[in-house]
Amino acid sequence: MSEPTSLAGEAEQLDAADRLAAVRERFVLDDVTYLDGNSLGALPAHVPARVADVVRRQWGELRIRSWEESGWWTAPERIGDRIAPLVGAAAGQVVVGDSTSVNVFKALVAAVRMAREDGRGGAGGGPVRDEILVDATTFPTDGYIAESAARMTGCALRPVAPAEVPGALGDRTAAVLLNHVDYRSGRLHDLPGLTAAVHAAGAYAVWDLCHSAGALPVGLDEHGVDLAVGCTYKYLNGGPGSPAYLYVRRDLQPRFDSPLPGWNSHAEPFGMRPAYAPASGAVRGRVGTPDILSLLALDAALDVWDEDGVSVTAVRAKSLALTDFFLRCVGAYVPDGRVESVTPAAHAERGSQVALRCEDAGEVMKRLIERGVVGDYRAPDVLRFGFTPLYVGFADVERAARVLARTLAG
């Protein structure tokens, strides 16, 4: 078993060699070891001044003129283009606005409508596409939304574990809603393989990227993903309740039929026509007036990705190093049998978090937080630690494992 001084020394060396270490200074941090960025990212230090300018000058002085002069009206697409490279998408395919749940609903219903419209199902007397598959391990809200979308479209909803999706697909499947990373365990699912399987069955793939965007490469364009959604307040550090985004692959945009047509996605938004006519491009994903204050806070937060050396590839490499080191420290410090990792050891199957099964996990996390190590708890027995490589260092990782061991011993 490694001694704490040995691992602490190794952590110091790793931090000294870390090319992303300087980015930590761009965030508002304190002595707390913050490992909950997979729920809410830390505040980038420059954001308050940018938001103050939005409030005092753009809103306070320019007022309604800011829709044009400050670029408010086009912000959902402009900021979408800033997110696009972080999820492996070319410009013009991501629009920011609404919540993840609302975007899941839009994407899933649109996917079913396209499956029925494009002749993949029902053509030539074939079966009608009347089934939606949903990740059985999904974050509950995605399941709720999928159930509502199924009722609205007259589909049957079938929960299926991601690994079992290829065998569950059939000629009645219209759409499949999957999570890129499991929110409980941190398991990274096979986006390329599952997308290909969905397409081979003639269905549409909708991916939830909440726990992967900003932490690891996604490759939406490369792997031909149809539709994707994600939040921006985790690894993208957009702030509490910051707006989500919707990706619509370019060739599908002319056929994207949103179940929530609003004036912001109208071809003539100020024409006030009684009949709806959808705009072209990713703008079709918009609904109503965007939340400008949170939207522009997100815009400012994304500036950290403009730093030299900051890339999704570099972030992923550090993420894997951090989680590897954390698992080593836990193995060295925590008594055998006290915790069990439910996060896959294989890099190809791991997101940017480590989940540890632990008896009395809720009480243990409460005590960890009291001792300055912030993670979170998921019922019934999971301690969840998220690693945001932009501001988490190896010394944080070693300290968290050491405090965990002392907490369990106490």
C-alpha positions, 0 to 999 in steps of 0.5 A: 500500500502506498504511503500518503506522502508518496502519492502526495509527492507524485501529485505535486509532480503531476501538477508541475507537468500539467499543461492545463494547470494555468487554466485553473487561475481563470476560475473562482476557487477556494480551499475546497476540493471541488469535484462536483463539476459534473453537476455545476461547473465553477465560475470563470473569473471574468464572467461577473464583469461581462454579465455586469456589462450586459446588465448595466450597459446593454440592458440599462443604457441601450435597452431594446437597441441591444437586440441588434446593436449587442447581437442579442437576436443572433446569440443562440446561433452565434453561441451555438457555433462556439459550442459546435467544435467542442462536440465535433460539429461544424458551424450552423448546426447547433442552436442554444436555448431552452432547457435540456428537457425541452430540447429532448422533446423537440428532438425526439418528436422530430425524429419520429416525424422524420422516420415516418415521413422519409419512407423508411417505415410504412413505405410499400406497405411496410410496418409503420415506425411506431416504437421509441427506444430509450436508455433504461439507465437514463437520467429520469427526466429523459425518460419522462420526456420520452414517455410524453413524446411517445404518447404524443406520436402514438408510439410504444416506449421501450426502455433498453440498456444501451448495450442491448440496443442493437439487438432490440432494434427493429423495423418498427423503431422510429427513434432511439434516445441514449445518454453518452455518459451514464450519470450514475456510474460514469460509463461512456457508451459507444456513440459511434457503434450505437449510432451505426446500429440505429441507422442500419435499422432505419431509425434516428439516433438522439444523443444526450451529451450532458455528461460528456460535452466539454469533458471528452471528444464526441464527434457528432459530424464524424459519426453521423449523429442525427440529433443531439442535446446537452446542458451547458452548466456542467463541464461548459461552466455556463452557470446555474440554469444556463441554457441547453443546446440542440444539434440538428445535422445539416442535411436533416435541417430542412426536414426538422419539424419541431413540435414547439414552433415559435415565433423565434423559429419562424421564417419571418419572426417579425412578420407576425403571420397567423400561419407558421413557416419554419426558418431555414437552418438550425434556427428551426430549433428555436422557440421563444425569446431567449434568456439573454442574461444566462445566455450571455453569461454562457458566452463569456464562460466559453472564453476559457476554451480560447486559451492556448493549449485548451482543447477537447483532446487535451482535456480528455487526456488529463481527465483520464489521468485524473480519474486513473490517479484518483482510483489509485489513491482510493485503492491505496488509502481506503480499507479493502471492501469499504468502497467499490468503483462502479465506473469502468476501468477501461478508458474507452468506457469511462467518462470524466467521473468516478462513482463509488458504491458505499454503504451509507453513501448519503451520510458519507458525502455529507461528512466529506462536504463538511471536511472540504471535499465536495462531490455528490450522492446518488441514491441508493449507495453511490458517491459521485466525483466529477473531474473537470480538467480545466480547474481540477488538479492532481493534488485535489485528487489525492486530498479527496481520496485521503479525506475519504479514507479518514471519513470512512475510518471515522 
